[in-house]
Amino acid sequence: MAETHDVIIAGLGAMGSAAAFHLAQRGIRVIGLDRFAPPHTRGSSHGKTRVIRQAYFEDPAYVPIVQRAYRLWSELQDECGTALLLKTGGLMIGRPDSEVVAGAKLSAERHGLEHEVLSGAELARRFPCLRPEPDMIAVYEPHAGILFPEACLRAHLGLAQSHGAQIHTHEPLLGWKADGRGVSVKTERATYSAQRLVISAGPWAGQLLADLQPALTVERQIQFWFHPSRAHASFSATRCPVHLWQFDGDQVAYGIPDLGDGVKVARHHGGASGSPEHLSGQVDAQEIADIRSLIRRFFPDADGALRSAATCLYTNTPDGHFWLDRHPAYENVLIASPCCGHGFKFASAVGEILADLATGVTPSFDLSLFRHRWPLGRAPSRRQ
């Protein structure tokens, strides 16, 4: 006999955990399933820190959603009694015509966000730990900062459970099926039925949606933490904002101040692609040398001992925007994945949006940018 619920959530990373919280808070009977035990290191909802910013260079359409996310993160922080958000300010750095700079400036102007445009000389004077190149400028936004992803997941999942949600870890989906009456999900342990299914499975989204043949790629990225070699205090959260750099055409990297684990540095995109089961979790000497070359170029005082490194998995759509929509064949199946390496900051608001969609409430945001209407394909379906 299948267990019956209102909503089943497949994947309990950033988006799934937030959806579980918002649905359970509304009194909806929720069961969440994950193949691991969140927070874990086999997706993109880990790594000690994540950037949050409002002057969104990717598209101005994101700004109202991230503004709502700020409010929800603050409310969640108050409810759980744990620090989740730290404002440090943020810098988007590059040539004036780069996507990072021009896009951030466009979003800030369109939405009336507090910001400053700094010349390279002004940037170096105010933040001496950073070394912009002569043709670079920066957009500074004072409300950008850091989220603590593991704490955020624990808060969402813990409060979801306190509101009655069932959370099942180490229980991957074997298959699912849907019709006009509801959905059912099969795992190694049981079969569950519900009115609706939310697929928020990150790197495994493509496997669960094989009937759509979505054009998704899973990309391995590496996060590094370095002990500053000198001027340690200049990398503190009170003196060093989070910073994103665009350079050499379309290459992007970012840095996060030292909160005790070292200065965090990573490239944004450009990693190896493959299946989530086979992408390596090991980091080699050449990868360390590559990131050191960027540190020496843009913030050389951070070029000290490597403290640690960790891989994460981006799951990307072709245009780099989120996939947040209903399944084209099943109105009662919601898709909240992938988030293309820049989605964590939105999770609190996306969870609320999913709760709205699952309960017949029209979200208050324009979601047209996040609809990906791939035709139903001929690939063997994982639905059973």
C-alpha positions as CSV (number, residue, x, y, z in Angstrom):
1,M,0.0,0.0,0.0
2,A,1.5,3.3,-1.1
3,E,2.0,6.0,1.6
4,T,-0.2,9.0,0.7
5,H,0.9,12.7,1.0
6,D,0.0,16.0,-0.5
7,V,3.4,16.7,-2.0
8,I,6.5,14.6,-2.6
9,I,9.8,16.4,-2.9
10,A,12.6,14.7,-4.8
11,G,15.9,16.3,-3.7
12,L,16.5,18.2,-0.5
13,G,19.2,20.6,-1.4
14,A,18.8,24.4,-1.4
15,M,15.5,24.5,-3.3
16,G,13.9,21.2,-2.0
17,S,14.6,21.9,1.6
18,A,13.1,25.4,1.3
19,A,10.0,24.0,-0.4
20,A,9.6,21.4,2.3
21,F,9.7,24.2,4.9
22,H,7.2,26.5,3.2
23,L,4.8,23.7,2.4
24,A,4.9,22.2,5.9
25,Q,4.5,25.6,7.4
26,R,1.2,25.9,5.6
27,G,0.0,22.6,6.9
28,I,0.6,20.6,3.7
29,R,1.5,16.9,4.2
30,V,5.0,16.7,2.8
31,I,7.5,14.0,2.3
32,G,11.1,14.8,1.2
33,L,13.4,12.3,-0.3
34,D,17.1,12.6,-0.9
35,R,19.7,10.0,-2.1
36,F,22.2,11.4,0.5
37,A,21.8,13.1,3.9
38,P,21.7,16.9,3.4
39,P,23.7,18.9,3.8
40,H,26.2,16.8,1.8
41,T,29.0,17.4,-0.7
42,R,27.6,15.8,-3.8
43,G,25.6,18.7,-5.2
44,S,26.0,22.5,-5.0
45,S,24.5,23.3,-1.6
46,H,27.6,23.2,0.5
47,G,31.0,24.9,0.8
48,K,30.7,26.9,4.0
49,T,29.8,30.2,2.2
50,R,27.7,31.3,-0.7
51,V,27.4,34.8,-2.2
52,I,24.2,36.8,-2.0
53,R,23.8,40.0,-4.0
54,Q,21.0,42.2,-5.4
55,A,22.6,44.0,-8.4
56,Y,22.1,40.9,-10.5
57,F,24.2,41.0,-13.6
58,E,22.6,37.8,-15.1
59,D,19.3,39.6,-15.7
60,P,17.2,42.3,-13.9
61,A,14.3,39.9,-13.7
62,Y,16.1,38.2,-10.8
63,V,16.2,41.3,-8.6
64,P,12.6,41.2,-7.1
65,I,13.1,37.5,-6.3
66,V,16.4,38.0,-4.5
67,Q,15.0,40.9,-2.6
68,R,12.2,38.6,-1.3
69,A,14.9,36.0,-0.6
70,Y,16.8,38.5,1.7
71,R,13.6,39.0,3.8
72,L,12.9,35.3,4.0
73,W,16.5,34.4,5.0
74,S,16.3,37.1,7.7
75,E,13.0,35.6,9.0
76,L,14.4,32.1,8.9
77,Q,17.5,33.3,10.8
78,D,15.3,34.7,13.5
79,E,13.1,31.6,13.7
80,C,15.9,29.1,14.0
81,G,18.2,31.3,16.2
82,T,21.3,30.5,14.0
83,A,23.4,33.0,11.9
84,L,22.6,32.4,8.3
85,L,23.4,35.7,6.6
86,L,26.3,38.1,6.9
87,K,26.4,41.4,5.0
88,T,29.9,42.4,3.8
89,G,29.1,44.5,0.7
90,G,29.9,43.2,-2.8
91,L,32.0,44.2,-5.8
92,M,31.4,43.3,-9.4
93,I,34.7,43.9,-11.2
94,G,35.7,44.0,-14.8
95,R,35.9,46.1,-17.9
96,P,33.1,48.7,-18.2
97,D,31.5,46.7,-21.0
98,S,31.8,43.3,-19.3
99,E,28.7,41.4,-18.5
100,V,29.5,41.4,-14.8
101,V,29.9,45.2,-14.6
102,A,27.4,46.4,-17.2
103,G,24.8,43.8,-16.1
104,A,25.1,44.7,-12.4
105,K,24.8,48.4,-13.2
106,L,21.7,47.8,-15.3
107,S,20.0,45.9,-12.6
108,A,20.9,48.4,-10.0
109,E,19.6,51.3,-12.0
110,R,16.5,49.6,-13.2
111,H,15.5,48.6,-9.6
112,G,16.8,51.7,-7.8
113,L,19.3,49.7,-5.8
114,E,21.9,51.5,-3.7
115,H,25.3,51.2,-5.4
116,E,28.4,53.0,-6.4
117,V,30.6,52.8,-9.6
118,L,34.3,52.8,-8.6
119,S,37.2,53.4,-10.9
120,G,40.1,51.0,-10.6
121,A,42.1,53.5,-8.6
122,E,39.1,54.1,-6.2
123,L,38.7,50.3,-5.8
124,A,42.3,49.7,-4.9
125,R,42.4,52.6,-2.5
126,R,39.2,51.5,-0.6
127,F,40.0,47.8,-0.7
128,P,43.8,47.5,-0.8
129,C,43.8,43.7,-0.7
130,L,42.4,43.8,-4.3
131,R,44.5,44.6,-7.4
132,P,42.3,45.5,-10.4
133,E,43.9,45.8,-13.8
134,P,44.1,49.3,-15.4
135,D,41.1,48.8,-17.6
136,M,38.8,47.5,-14.8
137,I,36.1,49.3,-12.8
138,A,33.7,48.0,-10.2
139,V,30.1,48.2,-9.1
140,Y,29.8,48.2,-5.4
141,E,26.6,47.2,-3.6
142,P,26.6,47.6,0.2
143,H,23.9,45.0,0.9
144,A,25.7,42.0,-0.7
145,G,27.2,39.4,1.5
146,I,27.4,35.8,2.5
147,L,25.0,32.9,3.3
148,F,26.1,29.9,5.2
149,P,24.7,27.0,3.1
150,E,24.9,24.1,5.5
151,A,23.3,26.1,8.3
152,C,20.6,27.2,5.8
153,L,19.7,23.6,4.9
154,R,19.7,22.5,8.5
155,A,17.3,25.4,9.4
156,H,14.9,24.7,6.5
157,L,14.9,20.9,7.1
158,G,14.7,21.1,10.9
159,L,11.8,23.6,10.8
160,A,10.0,21.6,8.1
161,Q,10.1,18.6,10.4
162,S,8.9,20.6,13.3
163,H,5.9,21.5,11.2
164,G,5.2,17.9,10.3
165,A,7.2,17.2,7.2
166,Q,8.7,13.7,6.8
167,I,12.4,13.8,5.7
168,H,13.8,10.6,4.3
169,T,17.6,10.5,3.6
170,H,19.6,7.9,1.8
171,E,16.5,7.1,-0.2
172,P,17.0,7.8,-4.0
173,L,14.2,7.6,-6.4
174,L,14.0,4.6,-8.7
175,G,11.2,6.1,-10.8
176,W,8.0,8.1,-10.8
177,K,4.7,8.3,-12.7
178,A,2.0,10.8,-12.9
179,D,-1.5,11.2,-14.3
180,G,-4.4,13.6,-13.8
181,R,-5.3,12.0,-10.4
182,G,-1.8,12.3,-8.8
183,V,1.7,11.0,-8.7
184,S,3.6,8.0,-7.3
185,V,7.2,7.6,-6.5
186,K,9.1,4.4,-6.1
187,T,12.3,4.0,-4.0
188,E,14.2,1.0,-2.7
189,R,12.2,1.2,0.5
190,A,8.6,2.0,-0.5
191,T,6.2,3.5,-2.9
192,Y,4.7,6.9,-2.1
193,S,1.7,8.6,-3.6
194,A,0.7,12.3,-3.5
195,Q,-1.2,14.9,-5.4
196,R,1.9,16.7,-6.6
197,L,5.6,16.0,-7.1
198,V,8.5,18.6,-6.9
199,I,11.7,17.6,-8.7
200,S,14.6,19.5,-7.2
201,A,17.3,16.9,-7.6
202,G,20.2,19.1,-8.8
203,P,22.7,17.0,-10.7
204,W,20.2,14.1,-10.9
205,A,17.4,16.2,-12.4
206,G,18.3,15.2,-16.0
207,Q,18.0,11.5,-15.0
208,L,14.6,12.0,-13.4
209,L,13.4,14.0,-16.4
210,A,14.8,11.8,-19.2
211,D,11.4,11.8,-21.0
212,L,12.1,15.5,-21.8
213,Q,15.7,14.9,-22.9
214,P,16.6,18.2,-21.2
215,A,19.7,19.8,-22.5
216,L,21.4,19.9,-19.1
217,T,25.1,19.6,-18.3
218,V,26.6,18.7,-14.9
219,E,29.8,20.6,-14.4
220,R,32.5,20.0,-11.8
221,Q,33.7,23.2,-10.0
222,I,36.4,23.5,-7.2
223,Q,36.3,25.8,-4.2
224,F,39.6,26.7,-2.5
225,W,40.5,28.2,0.8
226,F,43.9,29.9,1.2
227,H,45.6,31.3,4.2
228,P,46.7,34.9,3.5
229,S,50.4,35.2,3.0
230,R,50.3,38.8,4.5
231,A,48.0,41.6,5.4
232,H,45.7,39.1,7.0
233,A,43.3,41.7,8.5
234,S,42.6,43.2,5.1
235,F,40.7,40.0,4.1
236,S,38.4,40.1,7.1
237,A,34.6,40.4,6.5
238,T,34.6,44.0,7.8
239,R,37.3,45.1,5.3
240,C,36.9,42.9,2.3
241,P,33.6,42.6,0.4
242,V,32.7,39.5,-1.6
243,H,34.1,40.1,-5.1
244,L,33.4,38.8,-8.5
245,W,35.8,39.3,-11.4
246,Q,35.3,39.1,-15.2
247,F,38.5,38.9,-17.1
248,D,40.1,37.6,-20.4
249,G,36.8,37.8,-22.2
250,D,34.1,35.8,-20.5
251,Q,36.0,34.1,-17.6
252,V,34.6,34.8,-14.2
253,A,36.1,34.1,-10.7
254,Y,35.1,35.1,-7.2
255,G,36.5,35.6,-3.7
256,I,35.0,35.5,-0.3
257,P,36.6,37.1,2.8
258,D,38.4,35.1,5.4
259,L,35.9,34.0,8.2
260,G,38.5,31.8,9.9
261,D,38.9,29.1,7.2
262,G,40.9,31.1,4.8
263,V,40.1,33.3,1.8
264,K,37.7,31.4,-0.5
265,V,38.4,31.5,-4.2
266,A,36.9,29.7,-7.2
267,R,36.3,30.0,-10.9
268,H,32.6,30.3,-12.0
269,H,32.1,27.8,-14.8
270,G,34.7,26.3,-17.0
271,G,35.0,22.9,-15.3
272,A,34.8,19.4,-16.6
273,S,31.3,18.0,-17.5
274,G,30.0,14.5,-17.0
275,S,27.5,12.4,-15.0
276,P,27.3,13.2,-11.3
277,E,28.4,9.6,-10.4
278,H,31.6,9.9,-12.3
279,L,32.9,13.4,-11.8
280,S,36.0,13.3,-9.6
281,G,36.0,14.7,-6.0
282,Q,39.8,14.9,-6.0
283,V,41.7,18.1,-6.7
284,D,45.1,17.9,-8.5
285,A,48.2,20.0,-8.5
286,Q,47.5,21.7,-11.9
287,E,44.1,22.9,-10.6
288,I,45.7,24.4,-7.5
289,A,48.3,26.1,-9.7
290,D,45.6,27.5,-12.0
291,I,43.7,29.1,-9.1
292,R,47.0,30.4,-7.6
293,S,47.6,32.2,-10.9
294,L,44.4,34.1,-10.5
295,I,45.1,34.9,-6.8
296,R,48.5,36.3,-7.7
297,R,46.9,38.4,-10.4
298,F,44.0,40.0,-8.6
299,F,44.6,39.6,-4.8
300,P,48.2,38.5,-4.3
301,D,48.3,38.9,-0.5
302,A,46.0,35.8,-0.3
303,D,48.6,33.6,-1.9
304,G,49.5,31.6,1.2
305,A,49.1,28.0,2.2
306,L,46.2,26.1,0.8
307,R,43.9,25.3,3.7
308,S,41.4,23.1,1.9
309,A,39.6,22.4,-1.3
310,A,36.2,20.9,-2.2
311,T,34.4,20.1,-5.4
312,C,30.8,21.0,-6.1
313,L,28.5,20.2,-9.1
314,Y,26.8,22.9,-11.1
315,T,23.8,21.7,-13.2
316,N,23.4,24.0,-16.1
317,T,20.6,24.9,-18.6
318,P,21.8,26.1,-22.1
319,D,21.1,29.8,-21.3
320,G,22.3,29.7,-17.7
321,H,19.0,30.7,-16.2
322,F,17.0,28.6,-13.7
323,W,14.4,26.0,-14.6
324,L,11.3,26.8,-12.6
325,D,8.2,25.5,-14.2
326,R,5.6,22.8,-14.5
327,H,6.4,19.6,-16.4
328,P,4.9,20.2,-19.9
329,A,3.0,16.9,-19.8
330,Y,1.9,16.9,-16.1
331,E,0.6,20.0,-14.4
332,N,1.0,18.3,-11.0
333,V,4.8,17.9,-11.4
334,L,6.9,20.9,-10.6
335,I,10.5,21.4,-11.7
336,A,12.9,23.5,-9.6
337,S,16.3,22.7,-11.1
338,P,18.9,23.3,-12.1
339,C,20.2,26.6,-10.9
340,C,23.4,26.9,-13.0
341,G,25.8,27.7,-10.2
342,H,24.2,30.9,-9.0
343,G,20.9,29.7,-7.4
344,F,21.6,29.2,-3.7
345,K,20.9,32.8,-2.7
346,F,17.3,32.5,-4.1
347,A,16.4,29.3,-2.3
348,S,14.3,30.8,0.4
349,A,12.1,32.6,-2.2
350,V,12.0,29.7,-4.6
351,G,10.8,27.5,-1.8
352,E,7.9,29.9,-1.3
353,I,7.2,30.1,-5.0
354,L,7.0,26.3,-5.2
355,A,4.7,26.2,-2.2
356,D,2.5,28.7,-4.0
357,L,2.5,26.7,-7.2
358,A,1.7,23.5,-5.4
359,T,-1.2,25.0,-3.5
360,G,-2.9,26.9,-6.4
361,V,-1.5,30.3,-5.4
362,T,-0.3,32.5,-8.2
363,P,3.3,33.7,-7.4
364,S,3.9,37.4,-7.3
365,F,6.9,37.2,-9.7
366,D,7.4,37.1,-13.4
367,L,8.8,33.6,-13.9
368,S,8.8,33.6,-17.7
369,L,12.6,33.7,-17.8
370,F,12.7,30.3,-16.1
371,R,10.5,28.3,-18.4
372,H,12.4,25.7,-20.6
373,R,10.0,24.0,-23.0
374,W,11.9,21.1,-24.3
375,P,9.8,18.7,-26.4
376,L,9.0,15.3,-25.1
377,G,11.8,13.1,-26.2
378,R,12.2,9.5,-27.3
379,A,14.7,8.5,-24.6
380,P,13.8,5.6,-22.3
381,S,11.8,7.2,-19.4
382,R,12.8,6.6,-15.8
383,R,9.2,6.8,-14.9
384,Q,7.8,3.4,-13.8
